[in-house]
Amino acid sequence: MCNPFAHPELTRLRLCFPMRSTDFPESICLTEAGVLAKKCIEKGHLVPDHVITRLMLTRLESMTRHSWVLDGFPRTLAQANALNSSCKVDLVVSLNIPFETLKERLSTRWIHPASGRMYNMEFNPPHVEGVDDITGEPLIQHEDDKPEAVVARLRHYRDIAKPVIDLYKKKGILHSVSGTETDKIWPYIYSLMSTKIPPLHPNERQSAPRCSREQ
């Protein structure tokens, strides 16, 4: 993954559970919430709101001297209310990407299961089709990344995200960004974030950050 700001006081927390319970980091496995999340995944169940919230808020409690960016959290109104009761949220960015664009990008996503490295066959393909660049091992496509499942996921997400968007809109901290190209979307997001956290290098260009598969 790429870090949008190379800043010593900015930490990015991304809500992304591993595909297998055995892939959980030890730091998470040792927590009560981590144990609960692992059990849910082992049973093939979705991790409930209260467990996700405990995982995230516990991490945020240890970062009171730092600024942070949350990616993928909160996703539901219950998560948002819990976050708001514990932390002051300064800025919320909602990316509005056309339904068909999301469907196309997610449907062409393949993963190296052991490492979690992701590829997109349209704009970020592996050097050899169907094979991981680093290990040479085969890539897989999740069942929920197949076209029919993607459509269902996107519709479900739209329904649960609307109350969250409405909540932050009422608070006056929501900024919506529409588009499909990172080079056009990033400068606006960069300028929004710069109003809260000055860049490490004031003269750095507002170009889209580059991501490498190894990160």
C-alpha distance (Angstrom), angle and dihedral (degrees) to the residues before:
residue distance angle dihedral
M1 . . .
C2 3.77 . .
N3 3.78 126.9 .
P4 3.83 110.8 -131.8
F5 3.82 93.2 -154.0
A6 3.78 125.2 34.4
H7 3.79 89.3 -149.8
P8 3.83 126.3 140.8
E9 3.80 92.7 -142.0
L10 3.80 98.2 46.5
T11 3.79 121.8 85.6
R12 3.78 125.1 -175.1
L13 3.79 117.9 -146.2
R14 3.77 115.2 -168.2
L15 3.78 121.1 -166.4
C16 3.79 102.5 -138.8
F17 3.78 120.7 135.7
P18 3.81 118.3 -152.5
M19 3.79 119.8 -105.7
R20 3.81 92.4 -120.7
S21 3.80 129.2 39.0
T22 3.82 88.6 -130.5
D23 3.82 89.0 64.3
F24 3.81 93.6 63.6
P25 3.82 113.5 122.3
E26 3.81 112.3 -111.2
S27 3.82 90.8 -121.5
I28 3.82 89.0 62.8
C29 3.80 96.6 39.6
L30 3.80 90.0 58.5
T31 3.81 93.6 59.2
E32 3.79 124.8 83.8
A33 3.80 91.6 -124.3
G34 3.80 90.0 48.0
V35 3.79 91.1 54.1
L36 3.81 90.4 51.1
A37 3.81 92.1 48.1
K38 3.80 91.3 49.1
K39 3.80 91.4 51.7
C40 3.81 91.1 51.1
I41 3.79 91.9 52.2
E42 3.81 92.4 46.4
K43 3.81 88.2 56.1
G44 3.81 92.1 46.5
H45 3.82 92.2 -113.7
L46 3.79 129.3 136.8
V47 3.79 113.4 -103.4
P48 3.85 106.0 -109.1
D49 3.79 123.6 -120.6
H50 3.79 96.5 -108.3
V51 3.82 92.3 54.4
I52 3.81 94.1 47.0
T53 3.79 90.1 47.2
R54 3.81 92.8 51.3
L55 3.79 91.2 50.7
M56 3.79 93.6 50.5
L57 3.80 98.8 40.5
T58 3.80 92.1 47.9
R59 3.79 88.6 55.5
L60 3.80 92.6 46.7
E61 3.79 91.9 50.6
S62 3.80 88.4 64.5
M63 3.81 91.8 53.2
T64 3.78 102.8 59.2
R65 3.82 91.6 129.3
H66 3.78 94.0 51.6
S67 3.77 138.1 66.7
W68 3.79 116.7 -125.4
V69 3.79 143.5 -166.9
L70 3.80 119.1 -143.2
D71 3.80 117.8 -149.5
G72 3.81 115.5 -167.6
F73 3.80 96.0 1.2
P74 2.97 132.3 130.2
R75 3.80 97.8 30.1
T76 3.81 99.4 158.4
L77 3.79 135.2 42.2
A78 3.81 90.8 -112.0
Q79 3.81 90.4 55.1
A80 3.80 91.6 46.4
N81 3.80 93.1 50.7
A82 3.79 91.1 49.4
L83 3.80 91.4 49.5
N84 3.80 92.6 47.9
S85 3.80 91.5 51.1
S86 3.81 91.0 55.8
C87 3.80 106.3 31.4
K88 3.78 141.1 30.8
V89 3.79 109.8 -116.8
D90 3.82 112.2 -154.8
L91 3.78 102.9 -179.5
V92 3.81 138.3 17.0
V93 3.80 123.1 -169.3
S94 3.81 120.8 -162.8
L95 3.80 116.0 -165.0
N96 3.79 112.2 -148.7
I97 3.79 107.3 -159.2
P98 3.83 121.7 169.5
F99 3.80 114.3 -97.6
E100 3.80 93.8 -122.6
T101 3.81 91.8 50.7
L102 3.80 91.8 53.2
K103 3.78 91.4 45.8
E104 3.79 91.8 51.5
R105 3.80 95.1 47.0
L106 3.79 95.8 45.8
S107 3.80 93.3 44.4
T108 3.80 91.5 56.4
R109 3.81 94.5 49.3
W110 3.80 119.2 118.2
I111 3.80 128.0 -179.2
H112 3.78 139.9 -153.6
P113 3.82 98.6 -133.1
A114 3.80 98.4 -153.9
S115 3.82 96.7 53.7
G116 3.81 103.3 20.5
R117 3.82 91.9 -124.2
M118 3.78 109.8 160.2
Y119 3.78 129.9 -147.8
N120 3.77 132.8 -174.1
M121 3.77 115.1 -151.3
E122 3.80 92.0 -147.5
F123 3.81 105.3 49.2
N124 3.82 107.2 1.3
P125 3.82 106.7 33.5
P126 3.81 125.3 165.3
H127 3.80 117.7 -103.3
V128 3.80 88.9 -110.7
E129 3.79 117.5 34.2
G130 3.78 112.9 -105.2
V131 3.81 94.6 5.2
D132 3.82 131.5 102.7
D133 3.83 112.7 -114.5
I134 3.81 94.9 -137.2
T135 3.80 105.7 39.4
G136 3.80 103.7 19.4
E137 3.81 88.6 -128.9
P138 3.83 121.0 140.2
L139 3.80 121.4 -89.0
I140 3.78 123.8 -132.4
Q141 3.78 135.5 -154.5
H142 3.77 117.4 -136.8
E143 3.77 116.8 -124.9
D144 3.80 88.9 -121.9
D145 3.83 90.5 55.6
K146 3.80 92.4 61.3
P147 3.85 114.8 106.0
E148 3.82 98.3 -104.1
A149 3.80 92.9 46.9
V150 3.81 92.2 45.1
V151 3.80 91.7 56.9
A152 3.80 91.2 51.5
R153 3.83 91.9 47.0
L154 3.79 93.3 50.1
R155 3.80 93.1 49.7
H156 3.80 91.1 48.4
Y157 3.79 91.8 48.1
R158 3.81 91.4 49.5
D159 3.80 90.1 54.8
I160 3.81 96.5 48.6
A161 3.82 94.7 39.6
K162 3.80 96.6 54.7
P163 3.84 95.8 74.7
V164 3.82 89.6 48.6
I165 3.80 91.6 50.7
D166 3.80 91.0 46.7
L167 3.82 91.0 50.3
Y168 3.79 94.8 54.7
K169 3.79 91.8 40.5
K170 3.81 89.0 59.0
K171 3.80 89.5 49.5
G172 3.80 88.9 55.7
I173 3.81 95.7 -125.1
L174 3.81 100.1 101.0
H175 3.80 119.7 110.0
S176 3.81 118.4 -175.2
V177 3.79 121.1 -152.6
S178 3.80 122.7 -168.4
G179 3.77 127.1 -163.7
T180 3.78 147.0 82.6
E181 3.81 104.2 -123.8
T182 3.80 122.4 79.9
D183 3.81 93.0 -150.4
K184 3.80 89.3 60.9
I185 3.80 98.9 38.5
W186 3.80 98.4 44.5
P187 3.85 100.0 64.3
Y188 3.81 90.7 57.5
I189 3.82 93.2 47.6
Y190 3.80 89.4 45.5
S191 3.81 91.4 54.1
L192 3.81 91.7 48.7
M193 3.79 93.1 50.7
S194 3.79 91.9 45.1
T195 3.81 89.5 63.4
K196 3.82 88.0 63.2
I197 3.81 103.3 32.3
P198 3.82 120.8 24.5
P199 3.81 113.0 -131.8
L200 3.78 116.3 -102.9
H201 3.81 89.0 -121.2
P202 3.84 109.8 37.8
N203 3.81 92.7 -157.8
E204 3.79 96.7 49.1
R205 3.78 115.7 127.4
Q206 3.77 121.6 -105.9
S207 3.78 92.3 -125.5
A208 3.77 122.7 140.2
P209 3.81 112.8 -86.7
R210 3.77 116.9 -109.2
C211 3.77 120.7 -125.9
S212 3.75 127.2 -155.9
R213 3.79 125.6 -160.4
E214 3.78 91.4 -126.5
Q215 3.81 93.5 61.0
